[in-house]
């Protein structure tokens, strides 16, 4: 029998971890003893302060132009924070695993394959100068279409196994990376240099029209997740318990996975892939509000993402002077966390 002491909304915990005794009071983070409303208010205040500081610090020259550019950049970071954080939280809830992210399904690899294929067939100049809305639509349509076909095939087949779905996603991701590597070796070095810039997330060249569309999609998905928060609490307890209390597990999981795919596709097409960012903010969210329901986890994870992106970009610009890209720091930190979680699970 699984341990149900943590109540609905608890983050998925492996059976081996559930059997371990609870940590002592001195080993717990003090923030966990705060009420969820207090944690949410503190994070909201920090996020607002980070956004305001980013917008108005060192404001010189043509303030209208500078504020417009900064507002677009902040808007892109907020959209990515909400989209990636929400999708990762939902994905970990339905898969009952804290170290998985939607990127394991091969979305990042598919994005790289699309960019490589377009550059190889049309040329780097045609790809870079193509209408932003056209590129955005093609990338989102391909990624969402890929996930829809994969989910429909897996959930209408004989096995209908979520674990098999994850395995197929990993294999397809490896296949996409192999094709991308082959095409990259065949293209001209000058085109490959231009192509490499598309492989890293960038908030400096976001089109306002694309940002508006992405914001609407992320907002609609966030509303869906909020309306499903009670069912997500039940899904976090496991498939058997969810079915026993009357949840249509297959239909709910299918809907959640499609929302995850849409959020990841929009975020990736907007700024580029951020593989480990979701893992980073969701892991922090679990630490800040372990045992809380999704009505607290959803806004807390989104606010943590805003603080991480806006605060990180602010420190990067004001302290380090653009010495490196923010996405590189995020991927480095998230990769270390991923290895830590793997080792932690292996040692239990």
CORNORUR-V905949 format. One record per pair of residues at least 12 apart in sequence whose C-alpha atoms are under 10 Angstrom apart, sorted by the first residue. I is the first residue (numbers start at 0). GAP is how many residues later the second one is. D is the distance in whole Angstrom. If there is no record, write none. Layout:
BEGIN
I:GAP:D  I:GAP:D
END
This chain:
BEGIN
0:14:9  1:12:9  1:13:7  1:16:8  1:17:9  1:235:8  1:236:9  1:239:10  2:12:8  2:14:10  2:15:6  2:16:8  2:234:9  3:14:9  3:233:8  4:13:10  4:286:9  5:231:10  5:284:9  5:285:6  5:286:9  5:287:10  6:226:9  6:227:9  6:229:10  6:230:8  6:284:7  6:285:8  6:286:8  7:222:8  7:223:9  7:224:9  7:225:5  7:226:6  7:227:9  7:228:7  7:229:7  7:283:8  7:284:8  7:285:6  7:286:9  8:84:9  8:220:8  8:221:8  8:222:9  8:223:7  8:224:4  8:225:7  8:226:8  8:227:6  8:228:8  8:281:9  8:282:7  8:283:6  8:284:4  8:285:6  8:286:8  8:287:9  8:288:9  9:83:9  9:222:10  9:223:7  9:224:9  9:225:10  9:226:7  9:227:8  9:276:9  9:279:9  9:280:7  9:281:4  9:282:6  9:283:6  9:284:8  9:287:10  10:78:9  10:81:8  10:82:7  10:85:8  10:86:9  10:87:8  10:222:9  10:224:10  10:225:6  10:226:8  10:272:10  10:274:10  10:275:7  10:278:10  10:279:7  10:280:7  10:281:8  10:282:8  10:283:9  10:286:9  11:80:8  11:81:6  11:82:9  11:83:8  11:84:5  11:85:6  11:86:7  11:221:10  11:223:9  11:224:6  11:225:7  11:226:8  12:83:7  12:84:7  12:85:8  12:223:9  12:224:9  12:225:10  13:82:8  13:83:8  13:84:9  13:331:9  15:329:9  15:332:7  16:328:8  16:331:7  19:328:9  27:259:9  28:258:8  28:259:8  29:258:9  30:256:8  30:257:6  30:258:8  30:259:10  31:254:9  31:255:7  31:256:6  31:257:6  31:258:7  31:259:9  31:260:10  32:255:9  32:256:9  32:257:10  33:254:9  33:255:9  34:254:9  34:257:9  35:252:9  35:253:7  35:254:10  35:255:10  35:256:7  35:257:10  35:259:10  35:260:7  35:261:9  35:264:9  36:259:8  36:263:10  38:249:8  38:250:8  38:257:9  38:261:8  39:248:10  39:249:10  39:256:8  39:257:9  39:259:7  39:260:6  39:261:10  39:263:8  39:264:10  40:259:9  40:262:10  41:258:10  41:261:10  42:256:9  42:257:7  42:258:10  42:259:10  42:260:6  42:261:7  42:263:9  42:264:8  43:255:9  43:256:8  43:258:10  43:259:6  43:260:9  43:262:9  43:263:9  44:258:10  44:262:10  45:257:9  45:258:9  45:260:9  45:261:7  45:265:9  46:31:10  46:255:10  46:256:6  46:257:8  46:258:9  46:259:6  46:260:5  46:261:9  46:262:10  46:263:8  46:264:8  47:255:9  47:258:9  47:259:9  47:262:10  48:258:9  48:261:10  48:262:9  49:256:9  49:257:7  49:258:9  49:259:10  49:260:6  49:261:6  49:262:9  49:263:10  49:264:8  50:19:10  50:20:9  50:23:7  50:24:10  50:27:10  50:255:8  50:256:8  50:258:10  50:259:6  50:260:8  50:263:9  51:22:10  51:258:10  52:257:9  52:258:9  52:261:8  53:13:10  53:16:8  53:17:9  53:19:10  53:20:8  53:256:7  53:257:8  53:259:8  53:260:6  53:261:9  53:263:9  53:264:9  54:12:6  54:13:9  54:14:9  54:15:6  54:16:7  54:18:10  54:19:8  54:255:10  54:259:9  55:14:9  56:257:9  56:261:9  57:260:9  68:135:9  68:136:9  68:137:9  68:139:10  69:133:10  69:134:9  70:137:10  71:131:9  71:132:9  71:133:9  71:134:7  71:135:8  71:136:7  71:139:8  71:140:10  72:129:9  72:130:6  72:131:6  72:132:8  72:133:7  72:134:10  72:135:9  72:138:9  72:237:9  72:240:10  73:129:8  73:130:10  73:232:9  73:235:9  73:236:7  73:239:10  74:128:9  74:131:9  74:133:9  74:136:7  74:137:9  74:139:10  74:140:8  74:231:10  74:235:10  75:126:10  75:127:7  75:128:9  75:129:10  75:130:7  75:131:9  75:132:9  75:134:10  75:135:6  75:136:9  75:138:9  75:139:8  75:191:9  75:194:8  75:195:8  75:233:10  75:234:10  76:125:10  76:126:7  76:190:10  76:194:9  76:228:8  76:229:7  76:230:10  76:231:9  76:232:6  76:233:7  76:236:9  77:137:9  77:140:10  77:224:8  77:225:9  77:227:8  77:228:6  77:229:9  77:231:8  77:232:8  78:132:8  78:133:10  78:135:7  78:136:6  78:137:9  78:138:9  78:139:7  78:140:8  78:184:10  78:187:9  78:188:7  78:191:9  78:223:9  78:226:10  78:227:9  79:123:10  79:134:9  79:135:9  79:138:8  79:183:9  79:184:9  79:186:9  79:187:5  79:188:8  79:190:8  79:191:8  79:192:10  79:194:9  79:197:10  79:198:10  79:222:9  79:225:8  79:226:8  79:229:9  80:137:10  80:186:9  80:196:9  80:197:8  80:200:9  80:220:8  80:221:6  80:222:8  80:223:8  80:224:4  80:225:5  80:226:9  80:227:8  80:228:7  80:229:9  81:133:9  81:136:7  81:137:8  81:139:9  81:140:8  81:181:9  81:185:9  81:196:10  81:216:9  81:217:9  81:219:8  81:220:5  81:221:8  81:222:9  81:223:7  81:224:8  82:131:9  82:132:9  82:134:9  82:135:6  82:136:9  82:138:8  82:139:8  82:176:10  82:177:8  82:179:9  82:180:5  82:181:7  82:182:9  82:183:8  82:184:6  82:185:10  82:195:9  82:219:8  82:222:9  83:17:9  83:18:9  83:134:9  83:176:9  83:179:7  83:180:6  83:181:10  83:182:9  83:183:7  83:184:9  83:190:8  83:191:9  83:192:10  83:193:7  83:194:5  83:195:9  83:197:9  83:198:9  83:217:10  83:218:8  83:221:8  84:16:10  84:178:9  84:179:10  84:192:8  84:193:5  84:194:8  84:195:9  84:196:7  84:197:6  84:200:10  84:212:10  84:213:8  84:214:9  84:215:9  84:216:6  84:217:6  84:218:9  84:219:8  84:220:7  84:221:10  85:132:9  85:135:9  85:136:7  85:139:8  85:173:9  85:174:8  85:177:8  85:178:10  85:192:8  85:195:10  85:196:9  85:211:9  85:212:6  85:213:9  85:214:10  85:215:7  85:216:7  85:219:10  86:14:8  86:15:7  86:131:10  86:134:9  86:135:9  86:138:9  86:169:9  86:170:9  86:171:10  86:172:7  86:173:5  86:174:8  86:175:9  86:176:6  86:177:7  86:191:8  86:195:10  86:211:10  87:12:8  87:13:5  87:14:6  87:15:9  87:172:7  87:175:10  87:176:9  87:188:10  87:189:9  87:190:5  87:191:7  87:192:10  87:193:9  87:194:7  87:195:10  87:213:10  88:12:8  88:13:10  88:171:9  88:189:8  88:190:9  88:192:9  88:193:6  88:194:9  88:196:9  88:197:10  88:205:9  88:208:8  88:209:8  88:212:8  88:213:10  89:12:9  89:135:8  89:139:10  89:142:8  89:145:10  89:146:10  89:163:9  89:166:7  89:167:8  89:169:9  89:170:7  89:204:9  89:208:9  90:162:9  90:165:8  90:166:7  90:168:10  90:169:7  90:170:10  91:144:9  91:187:9  91:190:9  92:139:7  92:140:8  92:141:10  92:142:7  92:143:5  92:144:9  92:145:9  92:160:10  92:163:10  92:201:10  93:68:9  93:138:8  93:140:10  93:141:6  93:142:7  93:143:10  93:144:8  93:145:9  93:155:9  93:158:9  93:159:6  93:160:10  93:162:8  93:163:8  94:67:7  94:68:8  94:71:9  94:140:9  94:141:9  94:143:9  94:144:10  94:158:9  94:162:10  95:139:9  95:140:7  95:141:8  95:142:7  95:143:9  96:139:10  97:181:8  97:184:9  97:185:8  97:188:9  97:240:10  97:243:8  97:244:10  98:177:10  98:180:7  98:181:10  98:183:10  98:184:9  98:238:9  98:239:7  98:240:9  98:241:10  98:242:7  98:243:8  98:246:10  99:66:9  99:176:10  99:178:10  99:179:8  99:238:9  100:159:10  100:174:8  100:175:8  100:176:9  100:177:7  100:178:6  100:181:10  101:64:10  101:67:10  101:155:9  101:158:7  101:159:7  101:161:10  101:162:7  101:173:9  101:174:10  101:176:9  101:177:10  102:66:9  102:67:9  102:70:9  102:158:9  102:161:8  102:170:9  102:171:9  102:172:6  102:173:8  102:175:9  103:62:7  103:63:9  103:64:10  103:65:7  103:66:6  103:67:10  103:68:10  103:69:8  103:171:9  104:42:8  104:45:10  104:60:8  104:61:6  104:62:8  104:63:8  104:64:4  104:65:6  104:66:9  104:67:8  104:68:7  104:156:9  105:37:9  105:40:10  105:41:9  105:60:10  105:62:9  105:63:6  105:64:6  105:65:8  105:66:6  105:67:4  105:68:8  105:69:9  105:70:8  105:71:9  106:35:10  106:36:7  106:37:9  106:39:9  106:40:8  106:62:9  106:63:10  106:65:10  106:66:7  106:69:9  106:154:8  106:157:8  106:158:7  106:161:8  106:166:9  106:168:9  107:35:9  107:65:8  107:68:9  107:69:9  107:91:9  107:156:9  107:157:9  107:160:8  107:164:8  107:165:6  107:166:8  107:167:7  108:61:10  108:63:9  108:64:5  108:65:8  108:66:9  108:67:6  108:68:6  108:69:9  108:70:10  108:71:8  108:90:10  108:164:9  109:29:9  109:32:8  109:33:7  109:36:9  109:62:9  109:63:7  109:64:10  109:65:9  109:66:6  109:67:8  109:69:10  109:70:9  110:28:7  110:29:9  110:31:9  110:32:7  110:65:9  110:66:10  110:69:10  110:87:10  110:88:9  110:154:9  110:157:8  110:158:8  110:161:8  110:162:8  111:64:8  111:65:8  111:67:10  111:68:7  111:69:10  111:83:9  111:84:10  111:86:8  111:87:7  111:88:10  111:160:9  111:161:9  112:60:10  112:62:10  112:63:6  112:64:7  112:65:9  112:66:7  112:67:5  112:68:9  112:70:9  112:71:10  113:24:9  113:25:7  113:28:8  113:29:9  113:62:9  113:66:8  114:12:8  114:20:10  114:24:9  114:65:9  114:80:7  114:81:10  114:83:8  114:84:8  115:63:9  115:64:6  115:65:9  115:66:10  115:67:7  115:68:7  115:71:9  115:75:10  115:76:9  115:79:7  115:80:9  115:82:9  115:83:10  116:62:9  116:63:7  116:66:7  116:67:9  117:77:10  118:64:9  118:65:9  118:68:9  118:72:7  118:73:8  118:75:9  118:76:7  119:60:10  119:63:7  119:64:8  119:66:8  119:67:6  119:68:9  119:71:8  119:72:9  119:75:10  120:62:10  120:66:9  122:64:9  122:65:9  122:68:7  122:72:10  123:63:10  123:64:10  123:66:9  123:67:5  123:68:8  123:69:9  123:70:7  123:71:7  124:66:8  124:69:9  126:67:10  126:68:9  127:66:9  127:67:9  127:70:9  131:74:9  131:75:7  131:76:10  131:77:9  131:78:7  131:138:10  132:74:9  132:76:8  132:77:6  132:80:10  133:76:10  134:134:8  134:135:10  135:74:7  135:77:10  135:78:10  135:129:9  135:130:8  135:132:9  135:133:6  135:134:7  136:73:9  136:129:9  136:132:8  137:131:9  138:126:7  138:127:8  138:129:9  138:130:6  138:131:9  139:121:9  139:122:8  139:123:10  139:124:9  139:125:5  139:126:6  139:127:9  139:128:8  139:129:6  139:130:9  140:121:9  140:124:8  140:125:10  141:123:9  142:118:7  142:119:8  142:121:9  142:122:6  142:123:9  142:125:9  142:126:9  143:114:8  143:115:9  143:116:10  143:117:6  143:118:6  143:119:9  143:120:9  143:121:7  143:122:9  144:113:10  144:116:9  144:117:10  145:115:9  146:22:9  146:110:9  146:111:7  146:113:10  146:114:6  146:115:9  146:118:10  147:106:9  147:109:9  147:110:7  147:113:8  147:114:10  149:15:8  149:18:9  149:19:8  150:14:8  150:103:7  150:104:10  150:106:8  150:107:8  151:102:8  152:12:9  153:14:9  154:95:8  154:96:9  154:98:10  154:99:8  159:90:9  161:88:10  161:91:9  183:12:10  196:75:10  197:73:9  197:74:7  197:75:9  198:69:10  198:72:10  198:73:6  198:74:7  198:75:10  199:68:10  199:71:8  199:72:6  199:73:6  199:74:8  199:125:9  199:126:9  199:127:7  199:128:8  199:131:10  200:66:10  200:67:8  200:68:10  200:69:9  200:70:5  200:71:4  200:72:6  200:73:6  200:74:10  200:124:8  200:125:8  200:126:6  200:127:9  201:68:9  201:69:5  201:70:7  201:71:9  201:72:10  201:123:8  201:124:8  201:125:7  202:67:9  202:68:6  202:69:9  202:106:10  202:110:9  202:122:10  202:123:9  202:124:9  203:67:9  204:65:10  204:66:8  205:64:7  205:65:7  206:63:8  206:64:10  209:56:9  209:59:9  209:60:7  210:55:10  210:56:10  210:59:7  210:60:10  212:53:9  212:57:10  213:49:9  213:51:10  213:52:6  213:53:7  213:55:9  213:56:7  214:51:9  214:52:10  216:42:10  216:45:8  216:46:8  216:49:8  216:50:10  217:41:10  217:44:9  217:45:6  217:46:10  217:48:8  217:49:9  218:44:10  219:39:10  219:43:10  220:35:10  220:38:6  220:39:9  220:41:8  220:42:7  221:37:9  221:41:9  221:76:8  221:77:9  221:80:10  223:31:10  223:32:9  223:35:8  224:31:8  224:34:8  224:35:10  224:69:9  224:70:9  224:73:8  225:68:8  225:69:7  225:70:10  225:72:8  225:73:9  226:68:9  227:24:9  227:28:9  227:66:9  227:67:9  228:64:8  228:65:5  228:66:6  228:67:9  228:68:10  228:69:8  229:63:8  229:64:7  229:65:8  230:15:10  230:16:7  230:17:10  230:18:9  230:21:8  230:63:9  231:15:10  231:20:9  231:21:9  231:24:9  231:61:9  231:62:7  231:63:10  232:59:9  232:60:6  232:61:6  232:62:9  233:12:10  233:13:8  233:15:10  233:59:10  234:12:8  234:14:8  234:17:9  234:18:9  235:57:10  235:58:10  238:14:10  271:55:9  272:54:9  272:58:10  273:53:7  273:54:9  273:56:8  273:57:7  273:60:10  274:52:9  274:55:9  274:56:7  274:59:8  274:60:9  275:51:10  275:54:7  275:55:6  275:56:8  275:57:8  275:58:5  275:59:6  275:60:9  275:61:9  275:62:8  276:28:8  276:31:9  276:32:9  276:50:9  276:52:10  276:53:6  276:54:7  276:55:10  276:56:9  276:57:6  276:58:9  277:23:9  277:24:10  277:27:8  277:52:10  277:56:8  278:55:7  278:56:9  278:58:8  278:59:8  279:21:10  279:24:9  279:25:9  279:28:9  279:50:8  279:51:9  279:53:8  279:54:5  279:55:9  279:56:10  279:57:7  279:58:8  280:19:9  280:20:6  280:21:8  280:22:9  280:23:6  280:24:6  280:25:10  280:26:10  280:27:8  280:53:9  281:15:9  281:16:9  281:18:9  281:19:6  281:20:9  281:22:8  281:23:9  282:18:9  282:51:10  282:54:9  282:55:10  282:58:10  283:16:9  283:17:8  283:20:8  283:21:10  284:12:7  284:13:9  284:14:10  284:15:6  284:16:5  284:17:9  284:18:9  284:19:7  284:20:10  285:14:9  285:15:9  287:12:8  287:13:9  287:16:10  288:12:10  307:22:9  308:17:8  308:18:9  308:21:9  309:16:10  311:14:7  311:15:10  311:17:9  311:18:9  312:12:9  312:13:6  312:14:10  313:12:10  315:13:10
END
